[in-house]
Amino acid sequence: MRNNAFVPSDYDVFSGLDVDKRSISATFNNQQGHIRSLRMPNSVEHLVNHVRKHFPDQKVAFVYEAGPTGYGLYDGLVAQGYRCLIASPSMIPKAPGQRVKTNRLDSVGLAENLRGGQLKSIHVPSPVYRELRHLTQLRDTFVSAMVGMKQRIKSLLLLEGIEFPPAPAGSQWSIVVKHKLRKLPCSCTVRFKLDQLLDSLEFNEKQVVKTTQQMRRFCQNDPELSRCLGYVMSVSGIGRIVASQLLARIGDWRELKNVRQLGGFLGLVPTEHSTGDRTDRGSITQTGDGRLRSKLIQASWSAIRQDAELRESFASVCKTHARHIAPRVAIVAVARKLSVRISVVLMKQRPYVVREKVHSAPLTQEETSPQGTTRRKPEPGETKLLTVRPLRQRSRGLVP
């Protein structure tokens, strides 16, 4: 079920918590103002005992910043029947002229903002989605390490003036190429370094495979995850890896309130600085998980080749922008459409059905590449995104 909106008038005491590894700086306010600030051990039991001793028969609400301490404090307070919010650090109001920062002052600010109703809680995922998030993050870690090893190998060969073994497109790191790399003539020191890098590359490749298999088993063992995974994969261009990472970040699908929420969460909507009758939109906000946003944009390139409706949308947006930026702007528009479709299939709990009545000619290389350049196929796990210019207003009419 969705969390009810926080209403300050329903509570008597507001507690702002600045949490670190060993301690909690807590500030307590009531409707009239400041009560006390103190420092205590990082323990749910200690905090609850203090509240029950000093604020008996009063409704107490807590808030702390999202950070490395995770959800343990939240789980403990909710289990004791207290309302607790976890605020995103980027969404906490701060005075521009404030030049002093301490744990106590941070807790005071949190308590005051909580009493004023200026804070909104992030969505706290349930345990099953937290575990899936661990697996997806672990896979991303190994993929990043794998990409890093490939770059180091190429850099080493470039430094030594050794040509990388030629290979057809898409098989640059095949078993045959790796075997050739181990047979390249070079000095003993360079050979040792190259062999160690190749060993690390193969280790990370095996870890990626093992983690991917564990992700699949984990999703198959949970009926709800398995069902939602099938719904998301029914959307054109979305495979098992992207679908698993989307579910890990979205969490409980019941928390989705509208079809535009996911696009904003992934940072696929344009920034805006408008006043009066003037509308001024900039590049996409790029908030949220950048790696997941990159994967969704990469999936969009596959989607426009599978779905004629998305292909028509891509071509339509391209026509309204300069050639050198049109493909990048258009593919982000397609990614936002995909986010809408994903939201719909999860909220409606049904698979997506591609419209067969839309007819569109296949895209050419010139249509998908900026003028004078060729779009490079991304390396696995690559997350670098190019900043795009604003999307036109008419491209924001996102419908499933």
N, C-alpha and C positions, 0 to 999 in steps of 0.2 A: 504494500500500500504506500501511497505517497505521503511524505511527511507533511503535517499541517503547518501552515505559515506561522512564524514566530510572532506573537503579539506581546509586546513588553508590558502592557497593562495587566496581563494575566499573571504576572510574577511579582514577588515581593523583593527578592534579592537577586543581584546580577553579579556574576563572578567572572572576571577576566583572568585567564591562566597563561603565563608564559612558561612553556615546558622545555626543559633541556634534559640531558641524559640522566642527571642525578637529582635534580630539584625542580620544584614548581614555585614560581613567583605568582602569588594569588592576590587579587584585589577584589574586595566586596563592596558593592554599592547597593543602596536601596533607592526607592523612588525620590527620596529627598536629597540624596547626595552620597558622598564618600563615607564609608564606614571604617575600613582598615585595609592595610596591605601587609603581607607577611611572606616569608619564605619557608617552605616545608619540603621534606623528602618527596621524590617522585614516586608516590604511592597512592593508589586509589583509596585504600583503606584509611590512610592518614587524612586525606582530603575529606572523605565522607564523614569520618568521626568528628573532624573540626566543624563541619557544617551542622551536623546533628547536635553538637554541643552548644554552638553559638546562635544558630538560627532554627530552633525547634518550631514545628508547626508553621513554617514559612515555605513558600514555593521558591525554589532557587533554580536559576538557569545558569549554565556554564558556557564558555566559549574559549577556544584556543586556536592557534594558527596551525594549518596543515604543514607538516614537516617530517623530518626523519624519525620522529618518535611514533609515527603510525597511528593506529586506531585503538591501541590498548586502553588509553584513558577514556576514550569515548565509550568503548564497550563496557568498561567497569561502571561508569556513571549511569549509562542507560539501564544496565542490569539492576541498579539500585533505585530505579524509578525517577531519575532526574532528567531534565531536558538539557541536551548538550549540542552545541553547534561547533562545526569545524570550519573556520573561515579561510578562504584563499588569501595568502599574503598580498597579492596584487590588487585585491578588492577591498582592503581595509583602508578607510580614510585616514590620511595623515596630514598634519599641518605643514605647509611648504617651508615655513621658517624655523621649524624645530631642528636644532642642531645637537641635541643631547639624546642619546639612546641607551637605555638600560633595561634590564629585565623587568624591574619594578614599573618603570614608566610605560613599557609595552603593555603590561597587565592592566595598568590604569586606563590606558587608551582603549583596550579591548572591552573593559567593563563599562566605560562611558558610552562607547558605540553600541554595545549590546543593549544598554538601557534606552538609548535613543532609537533603537530599531533600525540601525544603519548597516547591520551585518546580515549576510545570507550564508547559509551553510552549504558546503559542497555536498554532493551526493556521496554517502558512505556506502561502498559496495558490501554485499553480503559475503560471508566466508568463502563460498564456492567461487565467486568472481575474483576474490582476492587471490585465491590459489591459481586460477587461470592466468591472472595478471603476472604472478611470479614466473610462470612458465613462458609466457610471451616475452617478458623482459629478459629472461635468461637466454632465450633464442636470439633476441636482438643483440645481446652482449657477444655471443659467439659469432654471429654474422659480422658484427663490426670488427671483431678481432680477425676474422677470416679475410675481410676486405683489406684491413691494415697489413696483413702478411703479404697479400698479393702486391700491394703498392710497394712494400719494402723490397720484395724480390725484383720488381721492375726497376726500382731506383738503384739497387745494387748492380744490376746488369748495365744500366745506363752509365753509372759511375765508372765501371771497369771497361766500357766500350764493347760490351758483348751483346750481340743481337739476340733478341728474344725469339725462340723457335717459332716459325710461321705456322699458322693454323687457320682453318676455315672460321668464318664468323659463327659465334655461339659455342665454339669448342676450344677457346683459347686456354682453358685450364683443364683440359681432358687428361685422362691417364697417360695417353701417348705424349702429350706435351710435358707433363711432369717427368716422365721417364727421360725425355730429351734433356730437360733441365738438369737432371742428375748426371748426365753424361757430357755436359758442356766442358770443354777444356779451359782450365783456369788454375790459378795458384792454389797452394794447399790451404792458405788462410781463407781465401774467397770461397773455395769449395766447402770448407767446414761451415762458414757462415751461411752459404746458400742451402746446404743440406739441413741445417738447423731450422732455417726459415721454412723450408718445404715440409719438414717434420711437424712444425707448429701449424702450418696450413692444413695438413692432413688431419691433425688432431682436432682442430676447430671444425673442420668439415664433418668429422664423425660426431662431434658433440651437437652440431646443428641437426644432424639426422636423428640422433637419439632424443633430443629435446622435442623435435617435431613429432616423432612417434609418441612420446609421452603426452603431448598436447592432444593428439587424436584420441588416445585411450581415455584421457581424462574427460573429454567432451562426450565420448560415447557412453561412459559410465553414468553420466547425469542425464536423465530424460529431458529436462527443460533445456539444458545446454545443447543437447543433440538436436532437439526440435528447432530451436532458434538458429542454430548453425545451418540447418537445411534451408530455412527461410531466407537467411542472408545470402547464402550461396546461390539461390535462385535468381538473384539480381545479376544482370549481365556484367561480366568483367570481374566479379568477386569470387576469389578462390578460397580454399580452406584456410590458408595462413592469414589473409587479410580479414576473413570473417571471424576467425578466432580472436585476433587482436582487437577487432571492433567490439566484440562481445565483452572482452576483458575490460575495455575502457568504458563502455556504456554501462555495464552492470545490469541491474534488473530492468528489463524492458518496460516495466510498469511505471518507471520514473519518467519516461518520455511524455512530455505534456503536449507537444505539437511537432509538426514535421520540420520546422525550421530550427529546432533546438540543437540537433546534431551538427548541422552545418556551422552554427555559431560555436559549438563546443570544439570543433576541429579547426577553427580559425579560417574557414572558407568563405566568410562574408567580408565585404569591403569595410574599411574604416570610413567614418563619416564625420565631417565637421561642417554642419549646416546651420544656417541662421536665417530667419525670416523666410523669404521666398527663394533664397539661394540654396541649392543642393550641391555639396562638395564631397564626393566620395574618392577615397584613395585606394591604395593596394590592400590586399586581404590582411586581416588582423594577425594571422599566424599565431593565434593563441592555442593552448592545448598541446597535445602530443604531436610534435613535429614529425616524428618517424611514421606515425600512423597516417598523418595527412599526406606525407610523401607516398606511402603505399597506396592510398586511395587514389591519388592522382595518377600513379603508374597503372593502377587497375583501370582507370578511365580510358587509357590508350587502347586497352583490350576491349573495353565496352563499346567504343565507337566503331569497332570492326565487327562486333557481334549484333549490335542493336541499331536498326536503321533509324529509329526515332532519335536516338542520341547522336547518331552521325549527322542527321539533318540539323540538330541543335548546334553541334560543333561548327558545321559549315555556315550556319546562319550568324553565329557570333563572330566568326572569322571575317565575314564580309563587312562588319561595322568597325573594324580596327585596322590600324596600320599593319602592313605585312610583317614587319620585324617582331611584332609582339602578339599578333593575332592568334597563332596556335597556342601560346602559353595562356593567354586570357581565356580562350575558348575551352581548353582542357580543364581549367579550374571551374568554369561554369558547368561542365559535364560532371565533374567530381561533386559539385554541390547538388546536382540533380540526383546523382547516385546516393548521396546522404539522405535526400528526401525519400527515395525509394526504400532504402534500408529502414528508415523510421517507419514507413507505412507497413512494411511486411512484419515488423516486430510489433507495432501497436495493434495491427489487425490480426496477427498470428496466422498468416496465410502466405503461401509462396507468391512470388511475382510472376506474372504471365506477360511475355513479350507480345506487343501488338504486331500482328503479321500483315496488316493492311498498309503499313508505311513502306514505301519503296524508295530506295536511295542508292545512288551509284557508289561504288567503292571509292575510298579516299586514295588520292595519289600521294607520292612522296613530297611533291611540291606543296600540296595542301596542308600537310602536317608538319612541315619544317619552315622556319623563318627564312626569308630570302637570303640566299648566299650561304646557307649553312645546312647541315644534315643533322637531324635529331639523333643523338647518341643513345644507344641502348644502355639503360642504367645497370650498374653492377648490382648483384644481390645485396640487399641491406643498405644500399646507398640512400642517404636521407637529405642530400643537399637540394634545396628548393630555390628556384629563381623567383624574385619578387615580380608580381604582375601588376599591371595597371588596373584601374577600376573597371568593373563590368557595367555595361549599360543597363539602364533601369528595366528595359523590356526583357532582359535575360534573367531577371530575378523572379519571373513568374514560374516558380518551380512546382510542377504537378507530377504525380507518379504516373 
